[in-house]
Amino acid sequence: MAMRQTPLTCSGHTRPVVDLAFSGITPYGYFLISACKDGKPMLRQGDTGDWIGTFLGHKGAVWGATLNTDATKAATAAADFTAKVWDAVSGDEILTLAHKHIVKTVNFTQDSSRLLTGGNDKLLRIYDLSNPEAAPQEIAGHTSAIKKALWYNNDKQILSAAEDKTIRLWDRSSMQEVKTLTFDTSVSSMEYMPDGDILVITYGKTIAFYNALSLDLIKSVEAPAPINSASLHPEKDFFVAGGDDFKLYKFDYSNKEELESYKGHFGPVHCVRFSPDGELYASGSEDGTLRLWQTAVGKTYGLWKCVLPEDLGAENSEQLYTSPPEIKA
């Protein structure tokens, strides 16, 4: 009997899930935060999806959410023209940072001392979290709404993607634009690991991999449907992607071959990310759920228990593998 992927479904949100992020690995495991249009970002145990708490305080859709490396702080970006910083242990709000328009993206420096924000007013802002009353540094240059902004190259640079069909690299100290990548359509997502040497970008049906230092294209893959998000496994063996056809795709990174595809969501997939240990990946969807998927199907990990085929009685095999059947479009 072939092992069938059985995703764990994390319910609780009442509107589409539009962003998710994992923390680093801490002494207490690793954690997952989700941003949702219901305005109530949620924190979960990363390996099981178990709900820990909900951050209450935003008065509009939350478009972006992130955790710092050790999962002690969270930050969220929202349609109520604010970004908020939270104590991720107690759930208390630490700071509200007022903006002039909808905020779409938030990102901590590796030492958690500064927060980068971006959104519909086309400006990047850098807040000193030890001196939140001080006016943020502002970087202008994009000609339309910023969708994603990340600290880059050991926090010495900033990378931002906007509706103006560009990704721009900025020098943090001079606040000047260093390089621009231009695309024929708006970039839908961008992933970069602080210790990584590869930048993952999605636009249209394309998943593209760039050298993080030179920003030269390494390779690109065309998916069967428009892609909203992709994530590269920490070991760089394979990558996963999700988009408008409700499916999650897994590809071999070296030869670009499609390995698997799963239909587990009931709406477009907006975000997908590998866990920091690479054992699972999480997806968030228009259907209001998060799903956790095993990287190596059948392995004992988190809530998944390895069941050998000879241990399966005919009467209980269906109970153990109750994922929806694959539907061929």
Secondary structure as UniProt FT lines:
FT   STRAND          8..10
FT   STRAND          17..22
FT   TURN            27..28
FT   STRAND          31..36
FT   TURN            37..38
FT   STRAND          42..45
FT   TURN            46..48
FT   STRAND          51..54
FT   STRAND          62..67
FT   TURN            69..70
FT   STRAND          73..78
FT   TURN            79..80
FT   STRAND          82..87
FT   TURN            88..90
FT   STRAND          93..98
FT   STRAND          103..108
FT   TURN            110..111
FT   STRAND          114..119
FT   TURN            120..121
FT   STRAND          124..128
FT   TURN            129..130
FT   TURN            132..133
FT   STRAND          137..139
FT   STRAND          146..152
FT   TURN            153..156
FT   STRAND          157..162
FT   TURN            163..164
FT   STRAND          166..171
FT   TURN            172..174
FT   STRAND          177..182
FT   STRAND          187..192
FT   TURN            194..195
FT   STRAND          198..203
FT   TURN            204..205
FT   STRAND          206..211
FT   TURN            212..214
FT   STRAND          217..222
FT   STRAND          227..232
FT   TURN            234..235
FT   STRAND          238..243
FT   TURN            244..245
FT   STRAND          247..252
FT   TURN            253..255
FT   STRAND          258..263
FT   STRAND          269..274
FT   TURN            276..277
FT   STRAND          280..285
FT   TURN            286..287
FT   STRAND          290..294
FT   TURN            297..298
FT   TURN            302..303
FT   HELIX           309..311
FT   TURN            314..316
FT   HELIX           317..320
//
